[in-house]
Amino acid sequence: MTDLQGQSRDLGPSDDPWAVLRDATRARVALGRAGDGLPTSRELEFRAAHAAARDAVHTALDADLVRTALTGAGVGLDVLEVHSQAPDRTTYLQRPDLGRRLAPDTQLPAGTYDLALVLADGLSPRAVHEHAAGTVAAVLDRLPGWSVAPLVLAQQARVALGDPVGEALGAGIVVVLVGERPGLSSADSLGLYLTHGPRPGRADSERNCISNVRPPHGLGYAQAADTLVALLQASRQLGASGVVLKDEGAALLPGAG
Amino acid sequence: MTVRRTTLGGHTHEFRSLTDVLAKATPARSGDVLAGVAAESQAQRVAAQHVLADVPLATFLTEPVVGYEEDDVTRLILDTHDPAAFAPVAALTVGGFRDWLLARAAERDEAAISSLARGLTPEMVAAVSKVMRNADLIAVARRTRVVTGLRSTLGLPGRLASRLQPNHPTDDAVGVTASILDGLLHGCGDAVIGINPATDSPAQTIALLELVGAVISRYEIPTQSCVLAHVTTTLRALEAGAPVDLVFQSVAGTQAGNRGFGVTLDLLAEARAGALELGRGTVGANVTYFETGQGSALSADAHHGVDGPVDQQTLECRAYGVARHFDPLLVNTVVGFIGPEYLYDGKQVIRAGLEDHFCGKLLGLPMGVDVCYTNHTDVDGDDTDTLTLLLGAAGCSFVIAVPGSDDVMLHYQSLSFTDVLTARSVLDLRPAPEFEAWLAMMDLLDDDGHVRELTPEAPAARALLAAARP
């Protein structure tokens, strides 16, 4: 018996060869069979993961829950609420263009700020419920001296909704904290998208993204905030964001969405 | 631009161009609504289908939906059109062509249908599909024969092959190997062992090619490998002398769409020539692999034609017009991947999967389907079962399978290895012949040719699993 490198190796009696496969990857290998299908327990495990992901997409953003979490995390900024032009989830999923525009009656107080933070439900409101407050608190802790606009909580929102919001508030940079498309084993992943000089029409190549903020399994709040603050400082210095910023360091990744 | 009109139920419907007729005749899907080209009512959709059914096929040779001068895909389609192959159906309308196809399918006249390919343009095929029901698409595709080969033969009657997709979030060699072995133990991998790399770099691509190549040569598996990197990356790998079986690329149906993918027709030709030169085939010399999917042009804002936006299914067929120029071993639509803004639910995904398969095959492509979905689409395992079994009935060349349906790198769900076993079992389909012989040699088949369920102690399992040990 030989391994991939051609070296001889014996399987001892205690070795479970299936365990060898399972230990090698997070992929769902060696599930066993019931005839030509999956065993019931495996089938139901898969359905549970899919159900969690589906429910994460269709959960409504609970503004009170987010406000309470922000207060609990010691964030003292005012919170404003906006809605995109997508009236409901069904429309939102089919019309990404509407999720990028503000509802016509939206009023936002104009000012002059270094930074605006937008909490957007995106494809996983659950991610905003669970991780937005912790992330915002960690970011604000690292930005003494920056003027930060009131927080904006956005419903049925895509990343690009941050462009009209940031412009209306008069922010130099906007960061959108958005619920990412749920995976089978990650229904609560938060993404952070940074755009310098926000205004409608900004291209995805003009944004930088930090993905998978989801402690304890994904990126932690402190780690995400460290990276974001480094990006914010570089972006302010450069007067731009996106691909041009990516070249500044390995941790600074371009974004899409 | 020719205005076309028809009266249906006392109401006159008017369509401003052939592009408009094609779009409004398309069965409902979210992407055409997003593009603003969909029919505004059911009656308008059927009226457009009436108008389309009366359009002569030859019209598509003189009224391109995307301009000849500004688009190299249109030039490729029209400049390579074969009038001799077109002759048997040259006098027919779109509706007449549907009737002709159904008649030949009922007669099981595979030669008549299959020999049309180079005489048909993507727009003709898209048009006829729009006046066909799902069962029509299945019945005709089943009698359309496209056989290709490299180290296994694909597309033979009574066969269903599979791409084994052992993706891993960090391209970890042991993790990838574990998924490959799990797939092989389920009789999957006869179409290709094809990895989407987590990092698109020449070094990573070469490392993965060598990894899969080592498994294939160690066990002498009659299949091919592919690392689905960008074609420019594969060119670097070829220059470095890596064992490239297949050149992969995603393609779209317009020049602008292909520009969005960072490819040109010249680049594809150069890479194909490089892979051909290696002469790695044993039963054939098809060395390219293409993926497509409805909505890719729209998502790149590359869906514009001479008379405004073109519907996503017509553009998808034009992507097949690109693919067939490079004699591929494999082409598949990634039908549920792109999201609910293009195909919203199970009904739309099933319809699109059957359309793509039929259209690709009629144009002469070895058509497979990635039967798949994302978590924000209204699709589940019941829908993918339905589509898979319908595709099996339609004579689909191959499907894609990942461990337990869960692609842990691309974060979407495709078929599981057991789904392939089920489709083969229910529909009496078998793997590619060379691969089937290999499975038998490895003692992985029972007396009925069915992939046996192995206990860990089985010699075949222990022999294969030894490779997974770090």
Interface residues (C-beta under 8 A of the other chain):
Chain A: M1 T2 D3 L4 R9 L11 D16 P17 W18 V20 L21 R22 A24 T25 R26 A27 R28 V29 A30 L31 R33 D36 G37 L38 R42 F46 R47 A49 H50 A53 R54 A56 V57 L93 Q94 R95 P96 D97 L123 R181 P182 G183 L184 S185 S186
Chain B: S30 V33 L34 P166 N167 H168 P169 D172 A173 V174 G175 V176 T177 A178 S179 L181 D182 A214 V215 R218 P340 E341 Y344 T374 N375 H376 D380 G381 V402 P403 G404 S405 D406 V408 H411 Q413 S416 T418 L421 T422 R424 S425 E453 P456 A461 R462 A463 L465 A466 A467 A468 R469 P470
